[in-house]
Amino acid sequence: MDFNVKKLASDAGVFFTRAVQFTEEKLGQAEKTELDPHLENLITRADGTKNWTEKILRQTEVLLQPNPSARIGEFIYDKLDKKLPSRMTNAELLGQYMLDAAKEFGPGTPYGSTLIIVGEYQVRLGGAEREFLQTSAATFLTPLRNFLEGDWRTISKERRLLENRRLDLDICKARLKKAKQAEAKAALLSEEVDKAEHELRVAQTEFDRQAEVTRLLLEGISSTHLNHLRCLQDFAEAQATYYAQCHHYMLELRKELSRHANAIGTPNSSATVCPSPVSSAFLSGPSSSGATVSTSSSQKPSTLAMEQTPFPVTGTRKAKVLYDYDAHDVSELSLLADELITVYTVPGMDPDWLIGERGNEKGKVPVTYLELLS
């Protein structure tokens, strides 16, 4: 192998002189050429863009994939430029477990048939999550990575080159200064001064040219911000679509469970185990967004004659009926989906029930059939 010894020695000499200049600048023993304020501001802005892009990228990866081992696996496959094997989401896996359990317990049993319903919706939720992850990776994560691994590397390379040109310029300035001092002492013209002046002119030209190249690249950060802005909007839109799908599936699941419970004649007793927080929210006043009541409960209240027994009213509110409801006795009020009624509670009342009024009609209504409005 043919080595260019002279070039190798020259490069080593340049590296050494730059290192000496850099060290003397840090120690305050040498003058340093300052960049113009505009270029300094561009560099500061670019550094901030790089640092925050890295933080946003890393935290978004944590949000989309909380499992560190899975993130490491994705990183390795990405670096090897290989396609990541398809992996079930947690919701899909849970849904599959429920469907498998239903087969063992018997799809015709109340528990088995309910497992099938919930399992199918968990699979749908997992599918929505998978689509969200894929969309976010393509529209948000990939552009951020491309900036860090492409544009930023180019900018960093040119900035390092600019720093080297600046060091060369300051070395030439110091060399010219020493040559002029030697010339003054000798009181005669020196070829060293002419040589140093020529080297300084060359170094100044190269520095100015590199400063302009670096400036143009750094000014492109504004375009990077615009691109990241569009990517951020796409990410927020993907999030909104995903959560809207999840909300839709959960509403459908709740309706399906209610119909299923009525069909098999088995009341949903989840409220006995996990009390609904709706009543306390009702008593504390309306929320900022008008919360939708969660899981249904069919627990029967004791029989009361609403028209005959006066109650002290605690905070009336409007409510939208989510599903049809047939009263089971004279103390309850039948409901039609999408109608608006007035509701309130009374001291000592079952927290899973409210008193509803529609015109001259009044009776108890289950809170899980209602959406409380502001």
N, C-alpha and C positions, 0 to 999 in steps of 0.2 A: 504494500500500500504506500502510495507516494504522499509524503507529508510536506507541506510548504512551511519550512522552518522559519523563514523570514516573516511570513504572515502571522504565524503562531506567536512569534516573539513580539511582533508589532501589536497584536491584539492584547497580549499580556501587559505590555507597557501602557497601552491606553487604559486598560482596566485599573492598573495600579495608580496612574495619575488621577483618574476619576475618584478612586477610593481616597486618595490623599486629600483632594479638593473637598470632597464631601465631609471628611472627618474634620478638616480645618474650619469648614463652615459651621459645623455643629459646635466646635469649641470656640467660635467667635474669632478665629485667627485669619479668616479669609472673607472677602466680600462675596456677596451672593446677588445675582441678577434676579430681581423680582418680576413675576409675571404681571401683566396689566390687570387692573381690577375686574374687568369684564370676564377675562379668561378664568380668573380665580373664582368668581361667582359661578361660572359654568361648571367648574370642577367640583365645587361644593355641592351644587345641585345634583350633579351626576352621582356623586358619592351617596347622597341621601336617597336618590332613586334606587341605587343598587342595594343599599342596606335594607330599605323598607320592602323592596321587592322580594328579597330573600326571606324576610320575616313573614310576609304575607303568604308567600309560597309554602313555606314550611308549616305554618299554622293551618292553611287550607288543606294540606295533605293530612295533617292530624285530624282535622274535622271530617274529612271524607273517609279516612281509614285510621281509626283509633288504635288498631293493633300494630305495635312497633315491628313485630316479626313479619307481618304481611307487607308493611311499607319497605322493609329491607329487601324482601323478595321481589317486590315490584321494581325497586331501584336496580337490583342486579340484572333482572331481565331487560330493563331499559338500557343499561350500559352494554349488555351483550347483544342489543338490537334483536331480541327475540320476542315473540308474541307471548304475553302472559297467559298461562292456562286459565280456562274459565273456572270461576269459583262461585259457589252459591253464596248469596247474602245471608245474614243471620235470620232475617225474616223468612226467606225461602226455606232455610234449613228447619226452622221451627215449624213452618207449615207442613213440610214433608213429614216431620216426626208426628205431628197431629194426625195426618192422613194415615200413616202407618199404624198408629195406635188405634184409630177407628176401625181398621180392618181386623185387628186382634180382638177388640172389645165387641165388635159386631156393629156394622153400619145401621142396623135396624133398631138398636137400643137408643134410648134418649141421649145418653152420654156420647155414644159413638157417632150418632147423626150430628150432634152439636159440634163434635170435634171436626167432622168433615167440613161443616160450614165455616168455622173459624179458621181451620187450616187452609182452605181455599183462599180466603181473604188474606191470610198471612203471605201466601205465595204471590198474590197480586201486589201486596205492599212491597215485597222483596223485588218484584219486577220493576216497580216504580223507582225503587232505590237504585237498582242496577242502571236503569236508564239515566237517572240523575247523575250518578257517578261517571258514566261514560261521557255525558254531555259536558259536565264540569271539567273533566280532564281535557277534552278536545278544545273547548272554548275559553278556558281560563288558565289551567295549569300549564298546558303546552306553550302558549304564547309567553308566559312569564319565564319558563325555562329557556325558551329560545332567546329571549333577551339576555339572560345571564350567561348562557353558553355561547352566544353568537356575538351580538352587538357589543356587550360589555367586554368581552375578551378583546375585541378589536380596539375598543376605546382604551383599555388598559395597556395594550401593546404600544399604541401611539403615545400614550402618556409617559411610558417608560422611555421611549425613544426621545421624547421632548426633554425629559429630565437629563438624559445623556447629552443632548445637544446643549443644554444650559450649562452643564458641568464643563463641557469642552469650551464653551464661550468664556466662562469665568477663568478657566485655565489659561486661555490665550490672553485675556485681560491681565492676569497676574504676570504672565511671561513678558508681555510688552512693558508693563510697569517696571519690572526688574531690568529689562534691557535699557530702558531710558535712564534709569538710575545709574547703571554701569557706564552708559554713554556720557552722562553728565560728569561723572568722576574722571573719565578719561579725556574729556574735552575734545572729542573727535567723533566723526560720523562712524556709525557702526552698521555693518551688514546685518547684525542680529536684530537691530531695531526694524529694518525694512522687512526682514523675514517675519518678525513677530507681528508687525502691522498687517502683512498679507494674510497670515494665519488667522488673525482676528477678524478681518473682513470676510474670509471664507466661513469661519465659525458663526459670525453674525447672520450671514445669509442663510446658512443651514438651519440655524435656530429660528429665524423668522419664518422660513418655509414650513418647518415642523409645527411651529405654533399655530399657523393658519390651518394646517391639516387637522390638528387636534381641536381647534376651535369649531371647525365645520362639523366634526363628529359629535362634539359635546352639544352643539346647538340642535342636533337631531334628537336629543332627549325630549324635546317638546313633542315631537311626533310619537315618541315612545309613550308619553303620558296619554296622548289621544288614543293610541291603540289599546293601552291598558284600560282606559276608561270604557271603551266599547266592550272589552272582554269582561270587565266588572259588571256592566249592565246585563250581558248575556248570562253571567253566573247568577246574578240576582233573579233574573227571569226563570232560569232553570230551578232555582230554589223554590220560587213561588209556584211553579208548575208542579213540582214534586210534593210540596206540602198540601196543595189543593187536591191532588190525586189522593193523598193519604186521607185527607178530611172526607172526601167523597166516598172512599172505600169504607171508612169507619161508620159513616152515616148509613150506608147500605148494609153493612154488617149488623148494625143495631136494629134496623128494620127487619132484617132476615131473622135475627134471633128472636125478636118479638113475635113475628108470625109463627116461627117454629115452636116457641114456647106455648102459644095458644093452640097450635095444631096438636101437640102431644099432650096438652092438658097439664103441663108442669110449670108452675110459677118460677120466674127467675128470682132466686133468693139471694142474689149477689149483694143486695143492699144490707142484708143481715150480717154479712161478713165484712163488707167494705161500705160503711155509711156514706151516703151522698153528701157532698159539701154544698149542695145547691141552697139548702135552707139557710145556712149561716151566711152565704153570700147574699141571699135575698134580704135578710135582716140588716146586713151592713150597708145596704143601698146598692144602686146599679154600678156595674164596673164600667171601665172606660170604653170597652168595645162591645158590650152586650154578649155575655158568655152563653154558649149553648150547653144545655144540661147534658150530663154524661149518662152512664149506663142505666138501663131501665130497671124499674122495680114494680112489682105487682102486689106488694103487701097490702092486704085489706085492712081498712080502718074499722073502728067500732062503729055501729049503726047510730047515726044521729039525724034528727030532723032539722035540716038546715033552715027551713022557712020558719021554724018555731023557736029556735034557740038563738038569742042574740050573743055575739062575741065582740070583745074589744078588738078593733082592727089594728094591725101593726104594719104600716107601710104598704100602700097599694102600688101596684106596678102593672104595666101592660105586658102581655105575653103572647107569643105566636104559637099556635098548636102545630106540632110536627107531624103527628099521626092521628088517625081516627081512634076514638076511644068510646066504648060502650059502657055506660054506667052499670054497675052490678047491683045497686040498690038505690033507694030513694035519697040516700045521703050524698050520692055522687052525681056529677054533672057529665053528660055525654059530650064528646068533642068531635069536631070535624077538622081535618087537616087544613092548615093555612089560615084558619080564622083567628081573629084577635079577640082576646078576652082580658078582663081585669082580674088580677089575682092578689091575694094577701094571705098572711098567716095570723094565727092567734096563739096566745100563750098556752103551752102544754100540748100543742098539736104535734102529731107525728111528722118528723122532718122530711119524710118522703112524700108528703101530701101538702097541697095548698088549697085554699078556698078560691074558687073561680066564680066570676059573675059574667053573665051575658044577658043584657037587658034585665028582664024581671026574673030570670032563672039564676039559681045559685046552687052550688054543691061542691063537694070535694073533687079535686083533680090530681092525678099523679104528676109530680114535678118532672119526671123523665120524659113526659110527652110534650114538654113545653120548652120554648126558647125565650128566656127572660129578656125583655127589651129595655133600653135605657129610658 
